[in-house]
Amino acid sequence: MKFLQDRKFWVTTSLILILGYVVSCTKKDQVVINNAPVSTSTLVSVKTASAPIIDGSVDGVWANAPKLEVTATVPDPGNGTFEGYIGLSYNITLRSLYDANNVYFLVQWNDPDESLLNTPVTYNPTTKLWTRQSSNYTFDVNGNITSVPFNEDKFGFQWNINNSVALFASQSCYATCHLNTATQTLNASNVLVTSNPSAGGNHYTNGPEEKADLWHIHLMQDQAYGFADDDYIDWAGGQVNANGRHSDGAMVTSTTAGVPTYSKVPGSVTNTQTLKITGTSTSVTVPGWVVKNQTNGYALLTNSITAGVTVTALTNVTAEDGSTPAFLVTAVDANGVLTLSDGTTIDPTATTAYNTTFDNNGNITGVGANAIPGLIMQKYQGSRSDIPFKAVYTGSGWILELKRALKTADTNLQDVDFSPLSDVNFGIAVFNKASTAHAIEPGLTLHFKQ
């Protein structure tokens, strides 16, 4: 076992095993530490006299911007965390422009299919129950897939705010990821850390003065209103399992035993509720709101902007067109028939269009055309809506355009400030029909050509 004591063995091991998340960490992580073997490159932003139109098409003005081309691969962090996605690679091209007020980004990457369904609610004709589908692959004890994932494609950026996060220049997202009960971080030097599966792992920074800016771009739900999900990462008290990810605008409202509580801001609302089967004391999960005869619906909208509101308290819920009304589910019978707030019913036994679909072994493979959207979207407010964007699927990949003010109105250190036009370190991630599993490319630098 002499090789186990060999320093070169452990250094090599640390370099081979890649772990860390750009926009999320899960609770079953095995850790890889320090200086992931990636290509550290620079994205050059060129000043432009004409701003690109943010419409998901490549305007001629983008020809003036040099390309940064990278290949990101989904790593294997261990414990089955990214199971089903490991090894998938994406060729990503980034370009950037800026003017006196804004910075613009064009991102293109390959993706074999457009994934827009996010945890739809469907009916099981065998159990006669409604279920919100899994956002990840699920497996049996033998490692066989029991359900495909139901999640949308996404893209992520993470930026160092005011160079406050130690070692972000070399590690990017790795510098904010905590993965074991001793709060060991990826800032440690060449150390292999194993996390107890129950210990958890989340993004939070390493001290109260450190903050990172997180742009989480959901390519279905965020397109409803045209703004990326602008978030930030802070220390969150530095406790084990601290969750340092917050939506912009969320503020500390109180602190108990060193653990802060944050205010809520408008966002997505899960479209499920619990009702008792009519005439019984049995409680079951049912949809919250339903658009009658809706096919291929991905999300519902609401003009309610009350933060933290329950699904049943929402008002003016509609389809994605903003006008076709949705109705609140008020009752369910033993066969899963839903009664709506206007007194009409939806009988899922009369059609297969609301059904979960299974293969011959009982594994979930899809959903029917009338699957009910699993999310209701509130419009982001204030600083959470700093990033207008548009994404278009081409048939073989995505074109993503976005812009952000060089300096936002933020006074809470939740946004990166580009206005000095100095170099800014960042990392990126690609999610392909995934909740947390993603291909990562850390160690990037944005350079403004002046």
N, C-alpha and C positions, 0 to 999 in steps of 0.2 A: 504493500500500500504506500510505498515511498512516493509515488507520483502524486498522491493526495496532499503531500506536504510541499510539493514543488511550487514555487511562486509562479513560474511561467504557466503551469497548468491552470491555476485559478485566474490569472490575468486573461489567458486565452478563453477560458469558460465565460468570464464576465463579458468579453467582447463578442462572443458568438451568440449568447442569449440576449435577445432584445426585449426590453419591457418598458412600458410607459405609455401614457395616453396623452394625446393632444387635447382632447376635450372631455375625456372621462376615464375614470378608473373604476374597476369593478371590485367586488368583495371577495374574490378568490384568486389572488395574485401570487405568482412566484416572480421574484424580482431579478432583474438584470440591472447592473449598476454601471454608470459612468461611461461616457464617450462611446455611444453606440456607433457601430461601423457604418456610417452613412456618408454620402457625399455632401460636404458642406459647400454651399454655393451662394452666389449673390444675385438677387433680382434687382436689376437697374431700372429705376423709374425715371422716365424722360419727360421733360416739361413740354406741354402741348398748348398751342394757341386755340385749338378746337377740342371741346370735350366730347368724348364718345357718348352716344346715346345708349342708355342702359336698357337694352331690349333683348339681350341674349344673342345678338348677331355680331359678327366681326366687322366693324366699320373700317374704312380705309385708314383712319387715323392710327389704328393699332399697328400698321406696318412700320411706324416709326419707333416702336417699342421693342427692344431686344428680348428674345425669348430665354427663359430659364426652363430647361427640360430636366426632369428628375423621374426616377422610377421608385415608387413606394410599394412595399410588400407587407402584407399582414403577418406579423410575427407570431410565434407561439410562446405566450407568457406562462404557460403551465396551468395545471388544475382545470383544463378544459375551458378556460375563459373565452377563447376565441374559436372554439371548436366549430367546424363547418366552414370557416373562412381562411384558415391558416394557409399561407403560401400564395394567396391571390395577389396579383400585382397589377399596378395601374401606371401607365405612362402619363405624366402630368406636365402640361406646359403652362407656365405663368408669364404674364406680361403686366407692366404697370406704367401708368402715365400720371402726371400731376399738373395742376395749374395753380393759380394764386389762392384758390379756396379749397380744393378737393384733391384727393388721391383716388385713382381708379385702378381696378384690377380686372384682368381677363384671365380666366382659368379654364383649361380644356383637359379632359381626361377620358380615357376609354371606359366603357361600361357596356357589357353585352345586352343588358335589358334595362328598361325604364321601370323603376320600382317606386310606386306611389302609395300603395296600401299600407296603412299604419294601424295595426291592431284592430281590425274590423270586428264587429259583433255579429255572430252568426248562430244559426239554430242547428242543434243536433237532433235528427229525427228519431234516433234510438233512445236517447235519454230524455228527450222532450224539453231540453234546457237550452237557454241562450248563454253564449260564452264569448268573452273578448279574447281574441286569438293572441298567441305568443309573439313577442317582438324579436325573439331569438330562435335559433334551432333548438329543439328539445330532443333528448336521447333517452333510450332505455338503459338498464343496468349493463347491457352488453355493448353499449356505444352505438346502437343503431338509431337512425333518425326516426323520431316519432311525430315530428311536425316540422314543416318548413317554416322559415321566419316570415312574419308579416310586418315589415318595416320599410320606411322610405329611404331613398338615397340621400346622402348628406355630404357636406364638405365643411371643414373646420380650419380656422386660423387661431394661433395663440401668440400673443405679443407681450414683450416685457415692458411694463409701465415704468417710465423714468429710470430704466436700468436698475430697478429695485430688487429684482429676484437674483440672488446669488447664483453664479454659474449658468445663467440662462443663455449666455452667449455661446457656450459650447454644448449645452444639454437641452435647451428649449424646454419642451413639455416635461422632460424627465426631472427637471429641477423642482417641479411642484408636486410630484407624485409621492405619496407616503404609503408604505405597503406592509408594515408589520406592527406588532404591538409595542415595539420599542420606539415607534415613530422614526425608524430608519428611513432616510430619504436617498434619492439617487445622487445627492451631493457627496455622499461618501465615496472614498477613493477605492476603486477596484475591489469591491466587496460583494460577494454573493449572498443575498438575503433571501430567506425562505419565509413566506408568510403563512401563518396558521389560516386555513380557509375561513375560519369564523372571525378572524381578526379584522378583515376588511382592508380596503385601500381606496383612498380618495385623493382628489386634488385639493391641496391647500398649501400655502406658501410656508416659509420657514421662520417667519417672524412678523410682527404687527406692521412693520414698515414695508413689507413686500407685497406687491400686487401684480397680477397679469391680466391682460385683456383677452377675452375669449369670444370669437365670432363663430356661432354655430348656425350653419345655413341648412335648414330643412328644405329639401327640394320639392316637397308637396305642401306641407302646412304653412310654411313661411311665404309661399307664393300667393296665398290667399289675399294678403294685404300688401305684399311686395317689400317686406323688410326682413332682413336677417335677424336672428336672435342674438342681440348684443349682450354679453355676459361679462363677468369678471371673476377672478379667483383671489381670495385673500387668506389670511392666516386662520380664521375661524376659531381662534383660541388655542390652536395647536394640540388639541386633544386627540387621542387615538380614535380613529374613524371620523375625525372632523370632516365636514363637508364644506369646502371652501368655494364651491361653485354657486354663484348667485346671478340672478338677472340684474342688469343695470337698473338702478333705481331702488333696489332693495337695500335697506339700511339697518344697522343694529338698533334694536328697540330696547333690549335689556340684556343683562348678562347674569348667569347663575353658575356659581362655582367655576368661573372662568370661561364658560361656554356661552357664546352670544346667541341671541334669537334675532332673526331678521324679519323685516316687514315683507309682505307679499306684494307682488305686482301682477297686473293682468297678463294672461298667457293662454295656454291650452287647458281645457277642462275635459276630463275623461267622461265619455258619453255612456256611462253605465250607472245604474242605481240598484238598490235592493228593495224588492216588494215581496209581500206574502202571497202565496198562491191563493186565489179567491176561495174562501170557505175553509181554509186550513191555517195552521200556525207555521207552516214551512216557508222559510225565506229563500228566495232565489235571485240570481242576478239577471237583470233585463236591460235592454237599451234605455237610455234616458229620453232621447228625442229621435223621432223618425220622420223622414220625408216620404210621403206616400209614393209607392211605385218608383222610387229612385233607383237607377241602375248606374253602376260604376261610379258611385260616390266615394270620395276620399276623405272629406272633412265637412263639417257643418260650420256655419258662422253665427256669431251673435254680436249685437251692438252693445251688449252689456260690458262695461269695463270695470266692474267691481272686482277687486282682487280677492282671491280665495273663496269665491262664491261657489256654492254647491250646484250641481248640475240641474237640480229641480228648481232652483231660484233664478236661472237664466231667463232672459226675456228676448223676444224677437229673434228666435233661432230660425235660420234659413239654410237652404242648400248653398253650394259654393257660388251660385249666381247672385246671391244677396237678396233674392226676392221670393223664390219658391218657399212657402212656409214649411217648417217642421212642427210636429205636434208632440207634446209630452206624453209618455206612456204612463197611464194611471192605474192599470190593473193587468194581471196575467192569470190565465187559468191553468189547469193541470196539463193541458196539451201544449202549452206555450203560446196560446193565442193572446195577442196584445190588445188591450183597449186603449184608445188614444183620447186625448183631452177634448176632442170634438165629438166623442161618442162612437166613432167608427172603430173598426177592428182590423187587425192584420193577422191573418191565419197562415202561419208558416207551413202548415200541413197540406195546404192547397197547391203548393208549388215547391219546386226544389231550389228556387232562386235565392232563398235566404239561408240555404244549408251550408254547413261545413262539408267539404268533400274529402273522402277517404280513399285510400287504395285498398286492395284486397286483404291487406294485413292489418287494416284499421289505423294506418298512419295518416295524419292530416296532410293533404297535398294542395289544398286550395279552398276557395270560397265561391259561393254563387254570385251571380251578377247583382242581386239585390242586397248584398252584404251591407250592414248598417255602419256608417263611419264611426270609428272609435274615439274620435276627438272632435271637440267643438272649439273653434278658435276665437279668442278675443284679440282685438287689435292691440299691438304693442304700443305703449305710451311713453312719452318723454324720451329719456336717454336710451331706453331699450330699442328705440326705433331710429337709431342714428345711421343705419346702413341700408339704403335702398338697393335692390338687386333684381336681376331677372336671370333665370336659368332656362335653357331649352335643350331638350333631348333630341339628338340628331338621327337616331337609329342605331348608332354605334358608340355613342358617348354623350357627354354633357358639355355645353358651353355655358359658363357662368360669368356674368358681368356684375360688378358692384362698385359702389363709390362710398367714400366717407369724407367728411370734412377733415382737413388737415388738423384742425383743432376744434373739438366739439365744445358745447356749453357746459360740459361736465366740470363740477367743482368738488367731486368726491373721490377723485383719483380712481375712477372705474374705466377710463378710456386711455389708450395710448395717445400721446401727443406727437403728431408728425410735423408740426409747424416749424421746428428748428431745422428741418431738412437734414438732420444727421442720421447716421445709420441706425437701423432698428432691427433687432434680432427677432426671429419668429420661427414657428413650425407649422406644418399643415397635416391634414388627415383626410382620407377618403373613406366613406362608409358606403358599402354596397348592400342595400337591403339589410341593414344591420342596426342594432340598438347601440352596442358599445364596441364591437369588433371593427377594427379599422386598420388600413395601411397608413403608415406614418413616415413623415420626412421631417426630422428636426434639423437644427443647426443651420438654418437659412438666415440671410441678411438682406434687408431692403436698403438699397443705396439710392439716394436722390442725386441724379446727374444735374449739376448746376453750371 
